[in-house]
Structures are given as structure tokens and as C-alpha cells.
Amino acid sequence: MTYEIEIGRGKRGRRAYSLDDIAIVPNRRTRDPKDVSVSWQIDAYQFEMPVIAAPMDSAMSPATAIALGKLGGLGVLDLEGLWTRYEDPQSVLDEIAALEDETNSPAVTGRMQELYQAPIQPELITSRLAEIREAGVTVAGSLTPQRTQEHYKTVLAAGVDIFVIRGTTVSAEHVSKDHEPLNLKQFIYELDVPVIVGGAAGYTPALHLMRTGAAGVLVGFGGGATTTTRRALGIHSPMASAISDVAAARRDYMDESGGRYVHVIADGGMGTSGDIVKAIAMGADAVMLGSALARAEEAPGKGWHWGQEAHHTELPRGDRANVGTVGPLQEVLFGPGHHTNGTSNLIGALRRSMATTGYSDLKEFQRVDVVVSPYAGN
């Protein structure tokens, strides 16, 4: 069976669906939300909710990573961000938040590029991760593939529990004439900690990443609320189809490897509780959230949200977006909610959706029925 349609006489393409294009359907008995488990485990690390914070300066600081960890999630610190470039980045964060309120502003982008030119200081990588470890929560840090070789020894020496390698698009077979690329399979094999790597947006690249020994694969390009990758590069992958494709790669890799399970983590474009619900319904084991957590009162961005793409030195392809503030992190995740647009009580909404459709845990919920129903209102 083929799902390709004719775009023109010389090109055919596959129809793909975003999370807004689908909806879940209750087709069985209902449950009490209190009887539903949303716990999740990767490698030896157990979490009370399937939420990983995106390594973005606007959402994650050592303090918010600790707060999220104590609430049952996993905070991931950007080890190439402001917290490892400045001893006290608060004044820099305040300046970014105070820049002119205008989307696509060259002045804003230029100033952010300047601020992120400060060098990464290895001793700050060590101290930031130590601060998180001292709080007694799982320690996770993120590097891009381009910086992994340079800084990974510092990260490991600092005692990271989970290593995240995150880029716009990460492949297991990167080719370069100018330098020796990171050999992911060899790199992961030699590490003693689980590695989450991505993003991948299709079956084949995800399968290749799984074969490197990664514990988890990020699906998507990240930075859903802030990225302009589609405008700048013409690259986009609708998330519902991407998650389903990578979930299929997980299934086939389990058969190929004799039962090794690689976690599928949806990354980007999930700003509301409904998006989180549908991402898991399509096959994700967990979600990596940026804008949803940037709306917390504790978030360093103070209602502004941006990712690494926004300050890329040569080709910026992200905006600093005003996502606003919803309330404390506790309210954003567990309520009680005071917003009707899916921006508060995210985990409560997930529990209720699972209960309404009759599923008791996340793995079961991946089997829920879905329909193609393009979003046409509230």
C-alpha cells in the first residue's frame, strides 16, 4: 500500500499529518483518573511523569531543572547555553527578556548572537551539573553533535546520569570533507551512561540511531514554538506521522536486536496538554517540552522563549517568542488549572484522557484509536 500522492508530473510525495490533524477516540470502558499511571522509566531511571525539559535557556536553569526533578520529571540543562558561558547569567537573561517586543527582529537576533559569543567555560559545566546532583535529582545535560567531542569528558567527569545529544537533525551517518564527524556508535558504546539522541523525523534515520546503542531517540526538530526552520530551510516534518514512523522503527529494531527497547521521545510542537496526549497516542514514550515549561513563573525567560536556532552565528532560524506566563511550575504540570487552553495541569489532562479512553498506563495508551480530524476550532 502506498500513501504517496502526485504533486506534479515529476514528483510524488507522501501525505503526512501534524498533531492538529488527528484526534483520539474513546472506544472502550472508562476509568477513574486516579487509577491511571503516567510513570515512565528509561534505563535505570524512573520518573513519575513522561516529561523531559528541553535544553533551552528560556525554560531550564539549574534551579528549574531541580524543581522539575523533584516534581517527577527530568530537567535537561543546555551545556552550551548562558549557564555555562556566564558565572551569573541573570543580567543577560534580563536583557534578552527586555529586548524589543517584535517578531523577526534583526536587532533582537543580532544582540542575542552577540550575547552567545561568550566562550563556554568547562568549569561552569562542572559546577552547574554538580548543583543539580547535590539536590538529589537525576542529572541530565545536553550538547550538540558539533560540540560533543570537545566537552563530553567534562560532562562525564561532572557525574551526568543521562547524556543528551540534541540537534536540529542528527544522523548516524554524517559525512564531512573538512573534519572527522562524531562516530555515534563508537561514542555511545564507550560511555557508561544512557544517551538520548536526536532529532530524527523518519523511519530510516531513527532506525540507524537506534542501532548506535542510544537509549532514546528524539523525534522532530525541537523548538516548535520558536523555530523557523521551515521558512529558512524548507524542512519540516509533521509530528503525528513522524512519531508513528519512529515508533515503527522501534518495533522493527526490537525484532532485529532480539528485544532491545529504545524509547521514542517526541520533541517540539507540543505547547498544550492535547498535543502531549496525542504524541503519546501516536507512539511516544515521553515528551520533551520547551514552551509549555517556559510559561512557568520560575522559567528563566520570564515569559519569553527561544532556542539555540535563534542565535546561530551564520544562519539563525528561530525567533524569540512571547509565550506568556501561566503560573508556578506545579500549576503548569499538576494544576489546579485556571486556563481552558491546555496550558495548565498538563499531567492532569493526560491522566483524564487516558481514563476517558480506558487505558491504565502509557504503553497501553499507545494503542488508543485515532482518527484524522483536522483542527477546525476549539
Secondary structure, DSSP 8 states (H G I E B T S, - for coil): ---EEEEETTEEEE----GGGEEEE--S----GGG----EEETTEEESSSEEE-S-TTT--HHHHHHHHHHTSB-EEETTSGGGT-SSTHHHHHHHHHS-S-TT-HHHHHHHHHHTTS---HHHHHHHHHHHHHTTS--EEEE-HHHHHHHHHHHHHTT-SEEEEE-SS--TT---SSS----HHHHHHH-SS-EEEEEE-SHHHHHHHHTTT-SEEEES-S-TTTB-HHHHH-----HHHHHHHHHHHHHHHHHHHTS---EEEEESS--SHHHHHHHHHTT-SEEEESHHHHTBTT-TTTTEE--GGGG-SS---B--EE----B-HHHHHH-----SSS-S-HHHHHHHHHHHHT--SHHHHTT-EEEE------
